[in-house]
Amino acid sequence: MTISAESRRWWLALRLVPQINRVRFYTLIDHFQTPEAVFGATAKEIAALRGFNEELARAVLEAPRSAAWQEELAEMERRGVRLLTLDDEDYPENLRQSSFPPPLLYVRGQLDAMDRFSVAIIGSRRATQYGRMVAEAFAGRLARAGLAIVSGFARGIDSIAHRAALDAGGRTIGVLGNGLSICYPQENARLGEAIVERGALVTEYPMRTAPDRFNFPERNHLIATLALGTLVVEAAEKSGALITAREALEENRFVFALPGDITRETSRGTNALIQSGAKLVQSAEDVLAEMQHLLKGLMKEAGATAGPSGAGGEAGAGLPAPDDLTPDERMVYELLRREPQYFDVLLARLDPERFGVQELSAVLLTLEMKRRIRQMPGRLYAILA
């Protein structure tokens, strides 16, 4: 669904309360269900929640009467920025399926439903010539295959990945650790405008938020969860790129890494990732082949090619369903034959009187045991060829 303009204001007013971070926002929503209900509560009820006190409770209840949300809306209008809440139907599906999605997302540009087929390409701000060349090649090839390229809009590998995606005629999404009234780094102003024309700049931070270093861990989590997989091109042993890779692993997403010269600082992080189990890739085809089951919907909708093994075809399309399935299993299997689907999406498409969470979970488990389907990262399910 798409929420009303009035409801969106309440979401925004709550988000703009100082000290209301993701954790406290969800504490309020989990307890009161909606921002409107939060503002209808008493200070005593709010102060009783974990992480709150009377002073913060009073600040929450004052929020609708503050000019802050009106000023924020005016600034968003000036900058051409749209606000998405978790309740909006066009909130990014990959992000929605993550363990801890931001309740609000500021968007400049246009997000597309096909952006769910995406890969994050990240790396060092101090990229070597090798890193620059490889990032450009991977981003260009993956963009031409129909994948959106997600990155952090930083200097170095991030900027190269964005530009290569645009040069290839593809889409790209820049994830910021600051508000959209600020361009950081400033030298990326022209790149930012190009991204807005063929993709989007996104952030969870209010419009005038400065690029504080404490924002970047959340920004890294946003990068990792917007994409189905993360490719680390170059990274030092302690870097934001490795934090993003860890976030992707924790969210059960693909993590890819390029091997590098063991004598270079910018290769130590990627080589360590490979030692820890990240997929070593030497070409974009390796990425496409590894993700082929996730990309079947893209192949059907966009006609792209996924890897040298002919992974572009939709496995099982046009073939009869196996004859060893029960009626419930057959119903779920037929939905999955169209394209890979998330658990929540499957649940929404099935008869609620017949399928609840437990019933669907049991059917999916049985189909996995019969080797008819497989579970992919992020509770995404696909049939086996």
N, C-alpha and C positions, 0 to 999 in steps of 0.2 A: 504494500500500500504506500501511498504518499501522504504524509501528515499535513495538517492544515497550517496556514501561515501563523495563526495564533499559537498553536501547539509548538511550532518551531521556535517562537519567541521565548516560550518557557524553557525549552531545552537550552537555548542560548543564555538566558538570564542565569540559569543554574550553573552553566559551564564557566561563566565569567566571575563567579564568586571567588575571591582570593582563597587559596588553600584547597579549592575543590579540584582534586586531581582525578585520574581515572578510578582509583580505588574508592575514594569517597563518593564520587558520582554514582558508581554502581551500588555502593552500600545504601544510598538513598533510594535508588530506583528499585533495587531488590526488595526493600522494605515497603515502599509506598506505591510502587508500580509505575507511576508517571510523574513527570515534573510538576504537573498541575496539582497532583495530590500532595507532593512535597510542600508546595507553597500553601496548601490548605491545612497543614499540620500545625501543631503547637511547638514552641521552642523546647518545651520539656520533652516532647516525643522525639525530636531530632537529637537533642543533647544526650539522650539515653543510648543512641547508637554507638557502636564501636568506632573510635577515631574522631568523635565529635565531643564538643563541650558547649556550654551555654553561650559563650561569646561567638563561636562559629555558627551555632544554630540561629542566633539573632541575625548574623550577617546573611545567612541563607534566606531568611524570611524578609529581609529588606531588599533583596535582589530585584524583585519586580518593580519596585518604586525607584530603583537607581536609574540614572541616565546612561549607565555603561552599555546596556544592551541596545539602546536606541542609537548611540554613537557607533557601536559596532556594526549595526545594520546599515547605517549611512556610509561607513567606510567600505563595507562589502559592496554596496551598490556602486560607489565611485570606482572601485577596482574590478568590477565585473566578476565578483566571487559568489559562488553558490555554497549553501550549507546543507550537508546531508546528515541526517540522523540515522541511528541504527534501525529505526522503524521505517525508513524510506526504502521503496522497492529497488531503487537503483543504487543503493549502497553497495560497494564492491563485494561480490559473493565470496571471493577468496578471503577477504578480510573478515566478513561476517562469520565464516566458518572457523576462524582462529580462536584460540583459547581466551583472549583478552582484547577484543577489538575496541578501538576508541569510540566513545558514544557519539561524537561529532567529528565530521570531516569537512574541512574547508577546501573547496575545489575551484581552481581557475582554469578554464578550458572545458573539455568535455570528456567524461568517462564513457566507455562503451561496454556493453555486455560482453563483447568478444575479448575485452581486456583480461578476462579470467584466464585466458591462455597467455601467460606471461612468464618471463624469466628476468630475474634481477641480475645485473652485471655490475659488480662493485670492485673496488681496489684502492691502491695507494694514491694519495694526492701527489706524491713525488714519483710519477710513473717513469719507468725506463723506456727507451725506444722499443724494446721488445714488448713491454706491456702495452704501450700505445698501439702498436701494430696488431697485436693479438686481440685486444679489446675491440678495435675497429672491425676486424675481420669477423669475430664472433657476433657482435651486435648487428652488423649488416646482414649476415647470412640468416640469423634467427628472425630478424625483422622481415626479410624477404619471404621466409617460410610462413609468415602470418602471426608471429608472436609479438606481443607488446613487450618493449624493453623498459624495465623499471630500474631506476638508480637514484642516487642521493643528491644529485645536482651539485656535487662538490667539485673542486679542481681535480685534475688528473683523470683517472680511469672513468669516474662517473660521467664527467662532461664528454669524454670521448665516446662513451657508449650511447649517450643521448644523441650526439651529432651523427654518429654512424647510422643509428636507427632512422633518423630523419632523412639522411642522404639516401637511404635505401628505399624511401617511400613508405616507411612503416610508422607505427605509433610508439610513443614513449611517454612515460609517466615519471615526473621528478618529485621526489619526496623530500620535504623541507623540515628542518629542525627549528624553524622560525615562522613568524606570521607572514602572510602574503602581501602585506604593505611594504615589506623589506625584501630587497634582492641581495642574497648572500650566496656566494661571493659576488661583489658588484660587477666584476668583469663578465659575468654570465647573463647580464641583462638582455642582450640580443638573443642568446640561446633560449632564455626563458620565454621570450615572445614567440619564438619558433615552436617551442614545445606546446604552448597554449593553442597554436594554430592546428596542431596535429597530435593532440594528446591532452595532458593536463599537468598542472602543478598542484600538489595536494599537501596538506598539513593538518595536524590536529590542534594547532596552536592559534589563539586569537590573533587578529590582524596585525597588531603592532608589536607582537612578541619578538624580542631580540634573539639572535642565535646563541643562546646560552649553552655552555657545554653540558649542563644537566639535561637538556632537551634531547640530546642525540641518542642516548640509549633507547628512548621511546620511538624516536624516528627510525632507528635501525630495526626495531621490531616491526614497524609499519612496512618497511621495505621487504623484510623477510616474509611477511604474511600476505602482502598484496600479490606476490608471485608464487607460482607453483614450484619453482626451484631457484636457487641462488648460485651464480657462478662467481667465484673469487679469482680475479686475474693476477693481481699482485698484492701482497700484504706483509707488513712486518709482523714480528711475533706478538706484539701488543698493538692492536689497531682496531678501529671501528668496524672494519670489514670482517674481522674474525668474530666480533661480537654479533654482527648480523648473521654470519654463518651459524653460530651457536643457536641464535634465535630460530633460524630455519630448521635446524636439527630438532630442537625441542618441539617445534610445531609439526614434526614428521613430514617436512618438505625435502625435496631433493637438494643436495649440496654438491656442487662440482668445483674442482680446483685445477688450475694449470700448474704443471711442474715447472720449476725454474732453476736457475743457476744457484747451486748451494753456497756460493761465495757472496751472493748479494743479499743484503738485508731485506729487500722487498720480496724475496722468494722464500724466506724462512717461514713465514706464516702459512703460505699456500702449501709448501712441502709438509709442514706439520699437520695441516688439515688432511692431506692424503694419508699420512701415517695413521691418523685417527679414524680413517674410514670414509672420508669424502671421495667421491668418484673422480678418478683422474681422467681428464678429457684432453684430447689433442686436436679436436676439430669441433665445429658446431654440429656436425653430423653425429658425433658421440652424444651430445646433449639431446638431440632430436630422437635418436634411437632409444636412449634410456627412458625418455618421457613418452614414448609412442602411445602407450595405453591411455594416457591423460589427454593426448592430442587428437583422439579420434573425432571428437566433436568439431574441432577446428578443421580437420581434413574434410569433413562432410560439408561444413558451412562455408569454408573459404577456399577449398580446393588446393590447399598447400601440400607440399611433399615433406614427409617426415622421415628422413634418413634413407640410407642406401638399401635397406632391406624391403622397401615398398610398404613401410608402415603407414602410409597415407590411407590405405583402405580401411573401411569400417569393419572390424572383425565381427563375423556372424551375420552381417547384413544379407538379407535375402534368403537365409537358411532357416529351415524349420526349427522351432524350439526343441530341445532334447525331450525324449518321450518318457524320461524317468522322473519328471517333475510333478509335484502336487499342484493343484490349482493355484494356491497362494504363491508357490515358488515360480510358477509359470508367469503369473501376473507381474511379479517383480523383475523376472528375467526379461520379459518383453519390453519393459520400460528401459532397462539397461542396454538392450540391443540398439536403441536409438543413439545413445551417447553415454559416456560416463556421467554419473550423477552423485551429488553429495547426499548423505543420509537424510538431512533435513528436507532437501528438495524431493527426494523419493517419498518421504513420509507425507509431504503436502500433496503429492499427486495421487496418493492411494486413498481408498475409501476409509474414512476415520472410524467407521463402525466395525471395520474388519481388521484394520492395522493400527495398533498403537506402537509406542517405542519398543516395548518388549517383543511384540509379535513380529515387527519388521526386523529387529536385531536377530531373532531366532531364525527367520527365513534366510537372511543374508549369511548367517553362520553356516546353515545347512548347505546353501549354494556354494560357499567357499569349500566346505568339506567334500562336496561332490565335484570340486574342481571345475565349476561352471563360471565362477566369477573370481575376482581378486580385489582386495582392498588396497587402495592407493593412499598416498599422503593426504592428511586432512579429512579422513573418513569419506573419501571419494571412491566409488565402486565402479568397476568396469568388467565386462564379460571377457573370458579368455577365448582366444582364437581357436 
